[in-house]
Amino acid sequence: MQWFKDGQLITGATGQFYNAPQPLNGAYHVIATALNGNQMQTCPVTIASSKQKSSMTVAPNPVKSGN
C-alpha cells in the first residue's frame, strides 16, 4: 500500500490506514500491490476537513453498505 496526496507520495504512509497529524485536505488515493506484483489504484477522494487529526482506511472489496 502507498498513500498519495494531490498526486504526491506521502512518505511513510504504506499501511491499510492513513493517520494524518493535520486535517485531511486534498485529493487522496492509494496504490495497493498484490503479492504477485500486480497493482491497483483507487480513484481519488477529495477531502476538506477541519478536524485536528484525521484518518482514512482502505477496506476489502466488496465492502458492505455503510462501511
C-alpha positions, 0 to 999 in steps of 0.5 A: 500500500502507498498513500498519495496526496494531490498526486504526491507520495506521502512518505511513510504512509504504506499501511491499510490506514492513513493517520494524518497529524493535520486535517485531511485536505486534498485529493487522496488515493492509494496504490495497493500491490498484490503479492504477485506484483500486480497493482491497483489504484483507487480513484481519488477522494477529495477531502476538506476537513477541519478536524485536528487529526484525521484518518482514512482506511482502505477496506476489502472489496466488496465492502458492505453498505455503510462501511 
